[in-house]
């Protein structure tokens, strides 16, 4: 390593750490930091992003854990709304985005956004993918241990290589190896090798894959990754919302209801009958995070319980398929069969169409999105919000003031929609609030607002992006002009 660059990196690192354990990254210093440090975690964020703000203390704590444990990990953050060159270079399109840069390789982090999970991810990726257990005593320690552990037993070097390669890419398990002789002594019930023994804290506690296991190993890990019928965790939440062939089947019920145990027994029968790498089977309430985060996102209310849904990620959208019958294992099995046969239609939620809708801000619901926004020749400014979002609550009076000022413009519509209560096919919203302009001549390609959430900022955005000419009130034009001079 070039000594001068190394010293520069340390100086930057030290200056930043005077107040924070997280390094501030910019377009100017990014490449030097990445090239001259073995392990660098980067958080690409936007200051206005609620998820980024929620992650910040956990990210700081992870950086402090690295220092406390004398690790050479660097945790940095880059404001993608300012340092646009670097954000564009790495294809950042949503916030927060977490990427681990390790010796020339880039690995996306999509696990739980907790300090412990972040630190464990960096530690695992910077360490050998497997550890060797040389004695039966060491194996017994693992049997008594906690977490998800995998032990390869065998002497075939080619199969061992396959195992190590898979272990390198899987984050949810700790992987170990041992010889056939030691493995036989530790697990005398085994009679076919090579074999994998999977140890866990739930369900049957131990699962075995033996014989010609290589082709089945990845599926085997997926099947045992979570309990047969588990609860919603942050890890599972993250998996539900990322591209995958695996779907979530969720029983939403009130845990305190008199029928909860009976419902869970019927649902567990389904999970046992259809256990595979194709599905997660989970139960969820509505009371605490992360269960509440899921039900809020789906717009589910306790009055709808009990209900069973299949959740399927599809090109950024979360498709939902709802079971309309009783929560009985026989009916649920038929529901799953019909889903696999393509006989179940996607569930799309919508609020009722408003009886009156003549305010300055037009209320849009799922049933009226096409007519109010798409199938007309007006420019439409749309606010996508959630009732529980604090930033949205602050924005509403500003948005209403904007609509009042511009209500005389006949070619412009100012509208909003509660995205947690209305499904809009083809329009994926990653955070709240989101504002988009649907110009009259390009409704299929709306423009997202990324400026200051002020009346003047929104007016400038409308004037710059509307298809029809926009005549703004003279007083507001003067204000916009003054602000532009200040900005310059």
C-alpha positions as CSV (number, residue, x, y, z in Angstrom):
1,X,0.0,0.0,0.0
2,X,1.2,3.5,-0.8
3,X,2.2,4.9,2.6
4,X,1.0,8.5,1.8
5,X,-2.4,7.2,0.8
6,X,-2.6,5.0,3.9
7,X,-1.7,8.0,6.1
8,X,-4.4,10.1,4.3
9,X,-7.0,7.4,4.9
10,X,-6.0,7.1,8.6
11,X,-6.2,10.9,9.0
12,X,-9.6,11.1,7.3
13,X,-10.7,8.2,9.5
14,X,-9.4,9.8,12.7
15,X,-10.9,13.3,12.0
16,X,-14.3,11.8,11.3
17,X,-14.1,9.6,14.4
18,X,-13.6,12.7,16.7
19,X,-17.4,12.9,16.7
20,X,-18.6,9.7,15.0
21,X,-17.3,6.2,14.5
22,X,-18.7,6.4,10.9
23,X,-16.5,7.9,8.2
24,X,-17.9,10.5,5.9
25,X,-17.4,9.5,2.3
26,X,-17.4,11.9,-0.7
27,X,-16.8,11.7,-4.4
28,X,-13.3,13.0,-3.7
29,X,-12.2,10.4,-1.1
30,X,-14.3,7.4,-2.0
31,X,-11.9,5.5,-4.3
32,X,-8.9,6.1,-2.0
33,X,-10.7,4.7,1.0
34,X,-12.0,1.6,-0.9
35,X,-8.7,0.8,-2.6
36,X,-6.6,1.1,0.5
37,X,-8.6,-0.7,3.1
38,X,-9.5,-4.4,3.1
39,X,-13.1,-4.2,4.5
40,X,-15.3,-1.2,4.0
41,X,-19.0,-1.1,4.5
42,X,-20.7,1.8,2.8
43,X,-24.2,3.2,3.6
44,X,-25.6,5.2,0.7
45,X,-28.3,7.4,2.2
46,X,-30.6,10.4,1.7
47,X,-31.0,12.9,4.6
48,X,-34.8,12.9,4.2
49,X,-35.2,9.1,4.2
50,X,-37.0,7.8,7.2
51,X,-35.4,4.3,6.9
52,X,-31.9,5.9,6.8
53,X,-32.7,7.9,9.9
54,X,-33.9,4.7,11.7
55,X,-30.7,2.9,10.6
56,X,-28.3,5.6,11.7
57,X,-27.9,4.7,15.4
58,X,-27.5,1.0,14.6
59,X,-24.9,1.8,12.0
60,X,-23.0,4.0,14.4
61,X,-23.1,1.2,17.0
62,X,-21.8,-1.3,14.5
63,X,-18.8,1.0,13.8
64,X,-18.2,1.3,17.6
65,X,-18.3,-2.5,17.9
66,X,-15.6,-2.8,15.2
67,X,-13.4,-0.4,17.2
68,X,-14.0,-2.1,20.5
69,X,-13.1,-5.5,19.0
70,X,-10.0,-4.2,17.3
71,X,-11.2,-4.9,13.8
72,X,-9.9,-3.0,10.8
73,X,-13.4,-2.6,9.4
74,X,-14.3,0.8,8.1
75,X,-17.9,1.8,8.1
76,X,-18.6,4.8,5.9
77,X,-21.6,6.7,4.7
78,X,-22.2,8.7,1.5
79,X,-25.0,11.2,1.0
80,X,-26.2,10.0,-2.4
81,X,-28.2,13.2,-3.0
82,X,-25.0,15.2,-2.9
83,X,-22.3,12.8,-3.9
84,X,-24.1,11.8,-7.0
85,X,-21.2,10.6,-9.1
86,X,-20.3,7.8,-6.8
87,X,-24.0,6.8,-6.2
88,X,-24.6,6.6,-9.9
89,X,-21.4,4.6,-10.4
90,X,-22.7,1.9,-8.1
91,X,-26.3,1.9,-9.3
92,X,-27.8,3.2,-6.1
93,X,-31.6,3.7,-6.7
94,X,-33.1,3.3,-3.2
95,X,-32.2,4.3,0.3
96,X,-30.5,3.1,2.4
97,X,-28.3,0.9,0.2
98,X,-25.6,-1.0,2.0
99,X,-22.6,-2.4,0.2
100,X,-19.6,-4.2,1.5
101,X,-16.3,-3.6,-0.4
102,X,-13.8,-6.3,0.4
103,X,-10.6,-6.7,-1.5
104,X,-12.0,-5.8,-4.9
105,X,-15.4,-7.5,-4.4
106,X,-18.7,-5.8,-3.8
107,X,-21.3,-7.6,-1.7
108,X,-24.8,-6.2,-1.2
109,X,-26.0,-6.4,2.4
110,X,-29.7,-7.3,2.7
111,X,-29.9,-8.7,6.2
112,X,-31.3,-7.3,9.4
113,X,-30.5,-3.6,9.8
114,X,-29.2,-4.0,13.3
115,X,-25.7,-3.3,14.7
116,X,-25.2,-7.0,15.6
117,X,-26.2,-8.2,12.1
118,X,-24.0,-5.6,10.3
119,X,-21.0,-6.5,12.4
120,X,-21.5,-10.2,12.1
121,X,-21.8,-9.8,8.3
122,X,-18.6,-7.9,8.0
123,X,-16.8,-10.4,10.4
124,X,-18.0,-13.4,8.4
125,X,-17.2,-12.0,5.0
126,X,-13.7,-11.1,6.1
127,X,-13.0,-14.5,7.7
128,X,-12.5,-18.0,6.2
129,X,-15.9,-19.3,5.2
130,X,-15.5,-22.5,7.3
131,X,-13.8,-23.6,10.5
132,X,-12.4,-27.1,11.1
133,X,-13.5,-29.2,14.0
134,X,-10.6,-31.6,14.8
135,X,-12.0,-33.5,17.8
136,X,-15.3,-34.9,19.1
137,X,-15.1,-32.5,22.0
138,X,-15.2,-29.5,19.6
139,X,-18.2,-31.1,17.8
140,X,-20.0,-31.6,21.2
141,X,-19.5,-27.8,21.9
142,X,-21.3,-27.1,18.6
143,X,-24.1,-29.5,19.5
144,X,-24.6,-27.6,22.7
145,X,-24.3,-24.2,21.0
146,X,-26.8,-21.7,19.7
147,X,-27.7,-20.4,16.3
148,X,-27.7,-22.2,12.9
149,X,-24.6,-24.4,12.5
150,X,-23.7,-26.7,9.6
151,X,-21.0,-29.4,9.9
152,X,-19.6,-31.1,6.8
153,X,-18.4,-34.7,7.5
154,X,-16.3,-36.3,4.9
155,X,-12.9,-36.7,3.2
156,X,-13.7,-36.1,-0.4
157,X,-11.8,-32.9,-1.4
158,X,-14.0,-32.1,-4.5
159,X,-17.2,-32.3,-2.4
160,X,-15.6,-30.3,0.4
161,X,-14.7,-27.6,-2.2
162,X,-18.4,-27.4,-3.2
163,X,-19.4,-27.1,0.4
164,X,-16.9,-24.3,1.1
165,X,-18.0,-22.4,-2.0
166,X,-21.6,-22.5,-0.9
167,X,-20.6,-21.5,2.6
168,X,-18.9,-18.4,1.3
169,X,-22.1,-17.1,-0.2
170,X,-24.6,-18.0,2.6
171,X,-24.8,-15.5,5.6
172,X,-27.4,-17.2,7.8
173,X,-25.4,-20.2,9.0
174,X,-22.0,-20.8,10.6
175,X,-20.1,-23.5,8.6
176,X,-17.7,-26.2,10.0
177,X,-15.9,-29.2,8.6
178,X,-14.6,-32.4,10.1
179,X,-13.1,-35.7,9.0
180,X,-15.2,-38.8,8.4
181,X,-13.5,-40.6,11.3
182,X,-14.3,-37.8,13.8
183,X,-17.8,-37.4,12.4
184,X,-18.6,-41.1,12.7
185,X,-17.6,-41.0,16.4
186,X,-19.7,-37.9,17.1
187,X,-22.8,-39.0,15.1
188,X,-22.7,-42.8,15.2
189,X,-26.2,-43.0,13.6
190,X,-24.7,-41.8,10.3
191,X,-23.8,-44.5,7.8
192,X,-23.4,-42.6,4.5
193,X,-20.7,-40.1,3.7
194,X,-20.1,-37.3,2.9
195,X,-22.8,-35.9,5.0
196,X,-24.0,-32.6,6.5
197,X,-25.4,-32.2,9.9
198,X,-27.4,-29.1,10.5
199,X,-27.9,-27.9,14.1
200,X,-30.5,-25.3,15.1
201,X,-32.5,-24.0,18.1
202,X,-35.9,-24.8,16.8
203,X,-38.1,-27.6,15.4
204,X,-36.3,-30.9,15.3
205,X,-33.0,-29.3,16.4
206,X,-31.0,-31.5,14.0
207,X,-31.3,-32.3,10.4
208,X,-29.1,-34.5,8.2
209,X,-28.3,-34.6,4.5
210,X,-26.2,-37.6,3.5
211,X,-25.0,-39.4,0.4
212,X,-25.2,-37.6,-2.9
213,X,-26.2,-34.3,-1.2
214,X,-24.3,-31.6,-3.2
215,X,-27.2,-30.8,-5.6
216,X,-29.7,-30.6,-2.8
217,X,-27.5,-28.7,-0.3
218,X,-28.8,-25.2,-1.1
219,X,-32.4,-26.2,-0.9
220,X,-31.7,-28.1,2.3
221,X,-30.3,-24.9,3.8
222,X,-33.4,-22.9,2.7
223,X,-35.8,-25.5,4.2
224,X,-34.1,-25.3,7.6
225,X,-33.3,-21.6,7.6
226,X,-36.3,-20.7,9.6
227,X,-38.8,-22.6,11.9
228,X,-41.5,-24.6,10.1
229,X,-44.0,-22.0,11.4
230,X,-42.1,-18.9,12.5
231,X,-42.8,-15.4,13.6
232,X,-42.1,-12.3,11.4
233,X,-38.5,-11.2,12.1
234,X,-36.5,-8.3,10.5
235,X,-34.4,-10.9,8.6
236,X,-37.5,-12.5,7.1
237,X,-39.0,-9.0,6.4
238,X,-35.9,-8.1,4.4
239,X,-36.1,-11.4,2.5
240,X,-39.8,-10.9,1.6
241,X,-39.1,-7.6,0.0
242,X,-36.1,-8.6,-2.1
243,X,-36.1,-10.5,-5.4
244,X,-36.5,-14.2,-4.7
245,X,-38.4,-17.3,-5.9
246,X,-39.4,-18.0,-2.3
247,X,-42.8,-16.7,-1.2
248,X,-44.2,-15.9,2.2
249,X,-47.4,-17.5,3.5
250,X,-48.6,-15.6,6.5
251,X,-51.4,-16.1,9.0
252,X,-52.4,-12.8,10.4
253,X,-54.2,-13.3,13.7
254,X,-54.5,-11.7,17.1
255,X,-52.3,-13.6,19.5
256,X,-54.5,-12.7,22.4
257,X,-57.7,-14.0,20.8
258,X,-59.5,-17.1,22.1
259,X,-59.1,-18.8,18.7
260,X,-55.4,-18.1,18.2
261,X,-54.1,-21.5,19.2
262,X,-56.7,-23.3,17.1
263,X,-55.8,-21.2,14.1
264,X,-52.1,-21.8,14.5
265,X,-52.7,-25.6,14.7
266,X,-54.5,-25.5,11.4
267,X,-51.8,-23.3,9.8
268,X,-49.0,-25.5,11.2
269,X,-50.6,-28.5,9.4
270,X,-50.3,-26.6,6.2
271,X,-46.7,-25.7,6.9
272,X,-45.7,-29.3,7.7
273,X,-47.5,-30.6,4.6
274,X,-45.9,-28.1,2.2
275,X,-42.5,-27.5,3.9
276,X,-40.0,-26.7,1.1
277,X,-37.6,-24.1,-0.1
278,X,-40.4,-22.4,-2.0
279,X,-42.2,-20.9,1.0
280,X,-41.8,-19.2,4.4
281,X,-44.7,-20.0,6.7
282,X,-45.2,-17.3,9.3
283,X,-47.7,-16.0,11.9
284,X,-48.1,-12.3,12.6
285,X,-49.9,-10.0,14.9
286,X,-50.2,-6.2,14.6
287,X,-48.9,-5.0,17.9
288,X,-45.1,-4.8,17.8
289,X,-42.2,-4.2,15.3
290,X,-41.4,-5.8,12.9
291,X,-44.9,-7.4,12.7
292,X,-46.4,-3.9,12.9
293,X,-44.1,-2.7,10.1
294,X,-45.4,-5.5,7.8
295,X,-49.1,-4.9,8.6
296,X,-48.6,-1.1,8.2
297,X,-47.1,-1.6,4.8
298,X,-49.9,-3.9,3.8
299,X,-52.5,-1.6,5.3
300,X,-53.9,-4.5,7.3
301,X,-56.1,-3.8,10.3
302,X,-57.0,-6.1,13.2
303,X,-60.6,-6.1,12.2
304,X,-59.7,-8.1,9.1
305,X,-58.1,-10.9,11.2
306,X,-57.8,-13.8,10.9
307,X,-56.6,-13.8,7.3
308,X,-54.0,-15.8,5.3
309,X,-52.1,-14.2,2.5
310,X,-49.3,-15.3,0.1
311,X,-46.8,-12.5,-0.5
312,X,-44.7,-12.6,-3.6
313,X,-42.0,-10.1,-4.7
314,X,-42.3,-9.3,-8.4
315,X,-40.1,-6.7,-10.0
316,X,-40.2,-4.4,-7.1
317,X,-43.8,-4.9,-6.2
318,X,-45.2,-7.1,-3.5
319,X,-48.0,-9.1,-5.0
320,X,-50.6,-10.3,-2.5
321,X,-53.0,-13.3,-2.8
322,X,-55.7,-13.6,-0.1
323,X,-57.4,-16.8,1.1
324,X,-61.1,-16.0,1.3
325,X,-62.3,-19.1,3.2
326,X,-61.9,-20.5,6.7
327,X,-58.5,-21.0,8.3
328,X,-58.7,-24.8,8.0
329,X,-55.8,-26.9,6.8
330,X,-57.8,-28.6,4.1
331,X,-59.0,-25.3,2.7
332,X,-55.5,-23.8,3.0
333,X,-54.0,-26.7,1.1
334,X,-56.5,-26.2,-1.7
335,X,-55.7,-22.4,-1.7
336,X,-52.0,-23.1,-2.2
337,X,-52.7,-25.6,-4.9
338,X,-54.9,-23.1,-6.8
339,X,-52.2,-20.5,-6.4
340,X,-49.6,-22.7,-7.9
341,X,-52.0,-23.5,-10.8
342,X,-52.4,-19.8,-11.4
343,X,-56.1,-19.8,-10.4
344,X,-55.9,-17.2,-7.7
345,X,-56.2,-13.5,-8.7
346,X,-53.9,-10.9,-7.1
347,X,-55.5,-9.1,-4.2
348,X,-55.6,-5.3,-4.8
349,X,-56.8,-3.2,-1.9
350,X,-58.6,0.1,-2.3
351,X,-60.4,2.6,-0.1
352,X,-64.0,3.4,-1.1
353,X,-64.4,6.1,-3.7
354,X,-64.9,9.5,-1.9
355,X,-68.5,10.7,-2.1
356,X,-67.2,14.3,-2.5
357,X,-63.8,15.2,-3.8
358,X,-63.9,18.9,-4.6
359,X,-61.1,20.1,-2.3
360,X,-57.9,21.7,-3.5
361,X,-56.1,18.3,-3.1
362,X,-57.9,15.5,-5.0
363,X,-58.1,12.2,-3.0
364,X,-57.1,9.3,-5.2
365,X,-57.9,5.6,-4.2
366,X,-56.9,2.4,-5.9
367,X,-60.2,2.2,-7.9
368,X,-59.8,5.8,-9.2
369,X,-56.1,6.0,-9.9
370,X,-56.5,5.2,-13.6
371,X,-59.2,7.8,-14.3
372,X,-57.8,10.5,-12.0
373,X,-54.2,10.2,-12.9
374,X,-53.5,8.2,-16.0
375,X,-56.5,8.4,-18.4
376,X,-56.7,12.2,-18.9
377,X,-54.7,14.9,-20.5
378,X,-53.9,16.8,-17.3
379,X,-50.5,17.2,-15.6
380,X,-50.9,15.5,-12.2
381,X,-48.8,16.0,-9.1
382,X,-49.2,13.0,-6.9
383,X,-48.2,12.7,-3.2
384,X,-47.9,9.1,-2.0
385,X,-48.1,9.0,1.8
386,X,-48.7,6.8,4.8
387,X,-50.9,7.9,7.8
388,X,-48.2,6.8,10.3
389,X,-45.4,8.7,8.5
390,X,-44.2,11.7,10.6
391,X,-42.6,13.4,7.6
392,X,-45.9,13.1,5.7
393,X,-47.9,14.8,8.5
394,X,-45.5,17.8,8.3
395,X,-45.9,17.9,4.5
396,X,-49.7,17.8,4.3
397,X,-50.3,21.5,5.2
398,X,-47.6,22.6,2.8
399,X,-49.1,20.5,0.1
400,X,-52.6,21.9,0.7
401,X,-51.2,25.4,0.6
402,X,-49.6,24.6,-2.8
403,X,-52.9,23.2,-4.1
404,X,-54.8,26.3,-2.9
405,X,-52.4,28.6,-4.7
406,X,-52.6,26.6,-8.0
407,X,-56.3,25.6,-8.0
408,X,-57.1,28.0,-10.8
409,X,-54.8,26.2,-13.3
410,X,-57.2,24.0,-15.2
411,X,-54.6,21.8,-16.8
412,X,-53.1,20.8,-13.4
413,X,-54.3,18.4,-10.8
414,X,-52.8,18.3,-7.2
415,X,-53.6,14.9,-5.7
416,X,-52.6,12.4,-3.0
417,X,-53.1,8.8,-2.2
418,X,-52.6,6.7,1.0
419,X,-50.3,4.0,-0.4
420,X,-50.8,1.7,2.6
421,X,-54.5,1.5,1.8
422,X,-54.5,1.5,-2.0
423,X,-52.5,-0.8,-4.4
424,X,-51.4,0.9,-7.6
425,X,-50.2,-1.6,-10.1
426,X,-46.9,-0.7,-11.7
427,X,-46.1,2.1,-9.2
428,X,-43.6,0.9,-6.5
429,X,-43.1,3.4,-3.6
430,X,-39.9,2.8,-1.6
431,X,-40.4,5.4,1.1
432,X,-42.8,8.0,2.4
433,X,-43.5,10.7,1.5
434,X,-42.9,10.3,-2.3
435,X,-44.0,13.0,-4.7
436,X,-44.2,12.4,-8.5
437,X,-45.2,14.4,-11.5
438,X,-47.3,12.6,-14.1
439,X,-46.9,15.0,-17.2
440,X,-49.8,14.9,-19.6
441,X,-47.6,13.6,-22.4
442,X,-45.7,10.9,-20.5
443,X,-48.0,9.3,-17.9
444,X,-46.0,6.0,-18.2
445,X,-42.8,7.7,-17.0
446,X,-43.5,10.0,-14.0
447,X,-40.8,12.3,-12.6
448,X,-39.9,12.0,-8.9
449,X,-39.5,15.1,-6.8
450,X,-36.2,15.3,-4.9
451,X,-36.0,19.0,-3.9
452,X,-36.9,20.9,-0.8
453,X,-40.4,20.2,0.4
454,X,-41.6,23.8,0.4
455,X,-44.3,25.6,-1.6
456,X,-41.7,27.4,-3.6
457,X,-39.7,24.2,-4.2
458,X,-42.8,22.3,-5.4
459,X,-43.9,25.2,-7.6
460,X,-40.5,25.2,-9.3
461,X,-40.7,21.4,-9.8
462,X,-44.2,21.7,-11.4
463,X,-43.2,24.6,-13.7
464,X,-40.1,22.7,-14.8
465,X,-41.8,19.4,-15.5
466,X,-45.4,20.0,-16.5
467,X,-46.3,19.4,-20.1
468,X,-48.8,22.3,-20.3
469,X,-47.5,25.9,-19.7
470,X,-47.9,26.9,-16.1
471,X,-48.5,30.5,-15.1
472,X,-47.6,30.9,-11.5
473,X,-48.9,33.7,-9.3
474,X,-46.6,36.8,-9.6
475,X,-45.8,36.9,-5.9
476,X,-44.7,33.3,-5.9
477,X,-42.5,33.8,-9.0
478,X,-40.7,36.6,-7.2
479,X,-40.1,34.4,-4.2
480,X,-38.8,31.6,-6.4
481,X,-36.5,34.0,-8.1
482,X,-35.1,35.3,-4.8
483,X,-34.6,31.7,-3.6
484,X,-32.8,30.8,-6.8
485,X,-30.4,33.8,-6.3
486,X,-29.7,32.6,-2.7
487,X,-29.1,29.1,-4.0
488,X,-26.6,30.4,-6.6
